[in-house]
Amino acid sequence: METLIFLVGGIFLGFLLRKKNKLREGVEKSITVMIWVLLLFLGIAIGANQQVVDNIHIIGGKAIVLTLGGVLGSIACSYVVYLKYFKR
């Protein structure tokens, strides 16, 4: 519930402050830095988990399969949409 409250509050503040370009630039830069910090902490948590480290080859293989499936599925769906709606 807290997440939803913060999200709605952020949307409201963004709506009120949408004309403030300098503030928006500062927010965008701070979001980028926060994402980097979160990725760093995620990497630390993964590296500290011995079970993940021991099975990284299995996890990596599954990640590759999921990635390829997602990309190939997106390409196939895009092609179907192209044929149906854009090709004349």
Long-range contacts (C-beta under 8 A, 24 or more apart in sequence): none
